[in-house]
Amino acid sequence: MENKPNDPYFQVTLSGNLTGEFDKATVLLNLQKEFHVSAAQVGKMLGKNGHVVKKDVSEEAAVAMLVRLTEAGCEAFFEKIMAVDSVPFDEKRSSGERRQMQRRKARPRELDRRVQLRRSAAA
């Protein structure tokens, strides 16, 4: 299920601890089957404290992943994260300043049109 713009986003984090149901070798094998990765990569995931497994998903998908990780034999949790669209953004430059920055420099022996030439009244 895809998130709608106003729905909250969640991330599933692997805590690195085992639930105690299975021994470590069985948990490694279960996680290898779940994520389709090598044993070394699963060992790194379990070695870290707070490895993010799934990010920017709906609550239903986060709960489903949490259940699968718990069934595999490791502790995990999910938490609500702030959507990227809700972060306030203040533009520091005006559109004219941005446009000026993107323009190319004047070629040699060519008049730079950005420079305003002022003619004196005496000439």
Secondary structure, 3 states (H helix, E strand, C coil): CCCCCCCCEEEEEEEEEECCCCCHHHHHHHHHHHHCCCHHHHHHHHHCCCEEEEEEECHHHHHHHHHHHHHHCEEEEEEEECCHHHCCCCCCCCHHHHHHHHCCCCCCCCCCCCCCCCCCCCC
